[in-house]
Amino acid sequence: MSVTLRRATLADIDALLELEALFPGDQMSRRSLRAFIANPRADFLVAEIRGELLGNLLLLSRAGRRSARIYSVIVDPASRGLGIAQELVTAAEAAARQRRCTTVTLEVRADNAAARGLYRKLGYITDHHLPAYYDDGADGLRLSHDLHADPEPADG
Ligand SMILES: CC(C)(COP(=O)(O)OP(=O)(O)OC[C@H]1O[C@@H](n2cnc3c(N)ncnc32)[C@H](O)[C@@H]1OP(=O)(O)O)[C@@H](O)C(=O)NCCC(=O)NCCS
């Protein structure tokens, strides 16, 4: 099944809100989605299959910083296990390289086996344990990936 990745646009907001609603916790509001789509320091990527928006990833970077942060990644539950998140993270890392970042970081719940499996497969390591990091008291982990550790992509 062929997955298409592209940047999010304002026309995606309703579909993005539906995806966000599937992942209770830090849900993004319409207003914050709009702001991230317009933010020049954000790479807001969406994944589609046959025109249906099934996943999204938000990468944030800061001027002058060599580290970018994956703020959010969600895949529609019915479409998990197809490699969509892996494609999104790989594309986000390419975007981070284009911004001259050398590291990608993120925080993940320690009990999120799917996300931890995803990032482990892609070479992320645990930098810090974050006890009681989340509002419900759950522990977090800060993960990072050194982009230098990977071979350069063929197109630089
Ligand atoms: C985490 C999430 C984004 C993964 O999306 P996905 O598209 O199903 O993941 P992929 O199909 O790209 O999987 C890539 C790899 O991740 C790992 N993985 C994915 N789901 C997994 C699971 N349930 N358990 C363990 N490892 C898993 C596997 O290594 C997999 O590679 P493989 O298929 O070769 O074994 C998805 O489960 C999701 O949206 N969860 C809710 C939101 C969330 O937790 N976001 C992360 C917050 S940090």
The ligand as an SDF file (V2000), in Angstrom:
LIG
                    3D

 48 50  0  0  0  0  0  0  0  0999 V2000
    3.4150    4.7200   17.9740 C   0  0  0  0  0  0  0  0  0  0  0  0
    2.6750    4.7780   16.6390 C   0  0  0  0  0  0  0  0  0  0  0  0
    2.8260    6.1920   16.0620 C   0  0  0  0  0  0  0  0  0  0  0  0
    3.3150    3.7460   15.6760 C   0  0  0  0  0  0  0  0  0  0  0  0
    2.6930    3.8970   14.4000 O   0  0  0  0  0  0  0  0  0  0  0  0
    2.6970    2.7370   13.2900 P   0  0  0  0  0  0  0  0  0  0  0  0
    2.4470    3.4070   11.9710 O   0  0  0  0  0  0  0  0  0  0  0  0
    1.7980    1.6420   13.6740 O   0  0  0  0  0  0  0  0  0  0  0  0
    4.2070    2.2240   13.3700 O   0  0  0  0  0  0  0  0  0  0  0  0
    4.9890    1.5010   12.1660 P   0  0  0  0  0  0  0  0  0  0  0  0
    4.0520    0.5700   11.4620 O   0  0  0  0  0  0  0  0  0  0  0  0
    5.7140    2.5050   11.3610 O   0  0  0  0  0  0  0  0  0  0  0  0
    6.0240    0.6010   12.9760 O   0  0  0  0  0  0  0  0  0  0  0  0
    7.4190    0.7820   12.8500 C   0  0  0  0  0  0  0  0  0  0  0  0
    8.1030   -0.0200   13.9340 C   0  0  0  0  0  0  0  0  0  0  0  0
    7.6880    0.4380   15.2280 O   0  0  0  0  0  0  0  0  0  0  0  0
    7.6390   -0.6740   16.1390 C   0  0  0  0  0  0  0  0  0  0  0  0
    6.2520   -0.8520   16.5860 N   0  0  0  0  0  0  0  0  0  0  0  0
    5.1180   -0.3740   16.0240 C   0  0  0  0  0  0  0  0  0  0  0  0
    4.0430   -0.7380   16.7520 N   0  0  0  0  0  0  0  0  0  0  0  0
    4.5120   -1.4650   17.7910 C   0  0  0  0  0  0  0  0  0  0  0  0
    3.8970   -2.1160   18.8910 C   0  0  0  0  0  0  0  0  0  0  0  0
    2.5580   -2.0760   19.0500 N   0  0  0  0  0  0  0  0  0  0  0  0
    4.6800   -2.7430   19.7850 N   0  0  0  0  0  0  0  0  0  0  0  0
    6.0300   -2.7630   19.6410 C   0  0  0  0  0  0  0  0  0  0  0  0
    6.6800   -2.1780   18.6100 N   0  0  0  0  0  0  0  0  0  0  0  0
    5.9290   -1.5340   17.6980 C   0  0  0  0  0  0  0  0  0  0  0  0
    8.0960   -1.8900   15.3580 C   0  0  0  0  0  0  0  0  0  0  0  0
    9.5030   -1.9900   15.4980 O   0  0  0  0  0  0  0  0  0  0  0  0
    7.7690   -1.4920   13.9340 C   0  0  0  0  0  0  0  0  0  0  0  0
    8.5850   -2.1160   12.9910 O   0  0  0  0  0  0  0  0  0  0  0  0
    8.1780   -3.5880   12.4070 P   0  0  0  0  0  0  0  0  0  0  0  0
    6.7930   -3.4380   11.8410 O   0  0  0  0  0  0  0  0  0  0  0  0
    9.2180   -3.8580   11.3700 O   0  0  0  0  0  0  0  0  0  0  0  0
    8.2230   -4.5150   13.5710 O   0  0  0  0  0  0  0  0  0  0  0  0
    1.1670    4.4080   16.7940 C   0  0  0  0  0  0  0  0  0  0  0  0
    1.0530    3.2290   17.5530 O   0  0  0  0  0  0  0  0  0  0  0  0
    0.3350    5.5100   17.4460 C   0  0  0  0  0  0  0  0  0  0  0  0
   -0.1840    6.4060   16.7680 O   0  0  0  0  0  0  0  0  0  0  0  0
    0.1890    5.4390   18.7900 N   0  0  0  0  0  0  0  0  0  0  0  0
   -0.6010    6.4570   19.5160 C   0  0  0  0  0  0  0  0  0  0  0  0
    0.1180    7.7960   19.5230 C   0  0  0  0  0  0  0  0  0  0  0  0
    1.4840    7.6740   20.1730 C   0  0  0  0  0  0  0  0  0  0  0  0
    1.6960    6.9190   21.1150 O   0  0  0  0  0  0  0  0  0  0  0  0
    2.4250    8.4850   19.6600 N   0  0  0  0  0  0  0  0  0  0  0  0
    3.7960    8.4950   20.1450 C   0  0  0  0  0  0  0  0  0  0  0  0
    3.9500    9.4950   21.2070 C   0  0  0  0  0  0  0  0  0  0  0  0
    5.6840    9.7220   21.5830 S   0  0  0  0  0  0  0  0  0  0  0  0
  1  2  1  0
  2  3  1  0
  2  4  1  0
  2 36  1  0
  4  5  1  0
  5  6  1  0
  6  7  2  0
  6  8  1  0
  6  9  1  0
  9 10  1  0
 10 11  2  0
 10 12  1  0
 10 13  1  0
 13 14  1  0
 14 15  1  0
 15 16  1  0
 15 30  1  0
 16 17  1  0
 17 18  1  0
 17 28  1  0
 18 19  1  0
 18 27  1  0
 19 20  2  0
 20 21  1  0
 21 22  1  0
 21 27  2  0
 22 23  1  0
 22 24  2  0
 24 25  1  0
 25 26  2  0
 26 27  1  0
 28 29  1  0
 28 30  1  0
 30 31  1  0
 31 32  1  0
 32 33  2  0
 32 34  1  0
 32 35  1  0
 36 37  1  0
 36 38  1  0
 38 39  2  0
 38 40  1  0
 40 41  1  0
 41 42  1  0
 42 43  1  0
 43 44  2  0
 43 45  1  0
 45 46  1  0
 46 47  1  0
 47 48  1  0
M  END
$$$$
